[in-house]
Amino acid sequence: MPDNEYLMEHEEETTRLMLKTDERTVMQQATWAGIKPGMRVADIGCGAGVTTSYLHKMAGSEGEAVGVDISKERLDYAKKHFGGPGIKFAQRNIADSIDDLGMFDFIWVRFFLEYFRLKSFDIVKNLSRILKPGGIICLIDLDYNCLNHFGLSDRLKKTISGIMNYLEEHADFDPYAGIKLYSFLYDLDYREIEVNLAPHHLIYGELNQIDEFNWVKKVEIAVKNSGYKFDEYEGDYEEFTKEFKSFFSDPRRFTYTPIISCRGIKPSGES
Ligand SMILES: C[S@@+](CC[C@H](N)C(=O)[O-])C[C@H]1O[C@@H](n2cnc3c(N)ncnc32)[C@H](O)[C@@H]1O
């Protein structure tokens, strides 16, 4: 995979993000983190802009929300569907400085650091520069991403863990991003750090259509973009995805992923 290419890049990524984003969950997470009316909010890796629109609702008419993403296609969608007074979108590569966007009271970074295994701490450090002293950063990511399934055949289990190892090494993907978040804020001397742990993707019984679409796309796209070689399967990737889909649609399977949220307040003395 070329550098700077988003692992999940695919023509249906806007649809996937729209379908899997739940307003109540975003509101609960942002409220827990301490978002308040009147705040200037940055949504880092905003995708299709739907999270930015919920954060904007919470920042109210006196506040402002700025969605930042590298993808022109998703930002065009975001501008068309959610753009308006108090909400704007900016195309930026987070690997570069985004200091020109000004200072923020609240920075939201959800399902983003997992795509930057080696640089995640540097990204948080850079984002800290555009957070006002006393402002809040909220980092949210998964731990053991894609790795907690009960009921897998030995061959599927071996392949899934092989794929995740491969993505760590070759695509800079971090299946264990969540567990690191607390240490990032601790090392940056953040105050009033709080951590929350909850189940994400708690899936058992009949599969609903949203989980089916999200997971089949996750597996298909990430695996296809990764370049992993399917030695365990004679029919390569097609045979693997067929077996995965059959496992995943079986109501006996049990899947969950821990989601870790971490929020903290930037100390006043930091530059
Ligand atoms: C999984 S989505 C994020 C979803 C959203 N943050 C949420 O809370 O639901 C990750 C987003 O990060 C964006 N992205 C990936 N690499 C980036 C980079 N280097 N700079 C800015 N955005 C990037 C992708 O285009 C994608 O829209």
The ligand as a Gaussian input file, in Angstrom:
#p B3LYP/6-31G(d) Opt

LIG

0 1
 C      -12.791000       5.726000       9.912000
 S      -12.870000       7.306000       9.239000
 C      -13.230000       8.335000      10.632000
 C      -14.632000       8.339000      11.105000
 C      -15.017000       9.472000      12.035000
 N      -13.898000      10.160000      12.628000
 C      -15.951000       8.989000      13.126000
 O      -15.809000       9.433000      14.278000
 O      -16.856000       8.197000      12.837000
 C      -11.198000       7.815000       8.981000
 C      -11.083000       9.066000       8.133000
 O       -9.729000       9.519000       8.227000
 C       -9.388000      10.108000       6.982000
 N       -7.931000      10.158000       6.836000
 C       -7.090000       9.103000       6.625000
 N       -5.823000       9.535000       6.530000
 C       -5.841000      10.880000       6.688000
 C       -4.844000      11.895000       6.705000
 N       -3.549000      11.601000       6.522000
 N       -5.229000      13.180000       6.909000
 C       -6.544000      13.509000       7.109000
 N       -7.538000      12.566000       7.081000
 C       -7.196000      11.290000       6.886000
 C      -10.039000       9.204000       5.955000
 O      -10.191000       9.866000       4.711000
 C      -11.364000       8.848000       6.647000
 O      -12.410000       9.650000       6.184000

